[in-house]
Amino acid sequence: MKAIQVLTAASYPFLVYAGLNVLPPRALAMVLGIIPIVLGAVAWRRGRLAEELPSVLPGALIAVVLGFAALLNEGRFFLLVPAITNVAFLLSFGHTLLTGPSMVENFARMRRPQLPEGAIRYCRRLTGLWCIFFGLNSGFIAWLAFYGS
């Protein structure tokens, strides 16, 4: 299941670009919408939906965007998927700021389990900076999706 997710994520820009040149947005949305539905159904069928919710939830958000693209027959909605990805990163990084330890601290502890107090504060600030980046990046991507050429 992970392989399908990675393959879909990596090929998404190419699928959208090629698809919009061949299909109307509504048809492309239906074709691409099958992927998150199948992934969610497989997780549900295995009885592992709760375990796989963190990986299924972004697919569900993408399915909503694809639903709007199909409903309105508008290709620009496909360009919002990278913004949704950035919002997902923002939420996951931001959640660790509230609950601790911070995301960057988790990464740092993979290499060095014992971190000095100064490094922990630094990791927390760096996680906050990543949150700012993901927020600004998602806003810019959404702006480009609707107002860019």
Buried (B, 14 or more C-beta within 10 A) or exposed (E): BEEEBEEBBEEBEEBBEEBEEEBEBBEBBBEBBEBBEEBBEBBEEEEEBEEBEEBBBBBEBBBBBBBEBBEEEBBBBBBBBBBBBBBBBBBEBBEBBEEEBBBBBEEBBEEEEEBEEEBBEBBBEBBBEBBEBBBEBBEEBBEBBEEEE
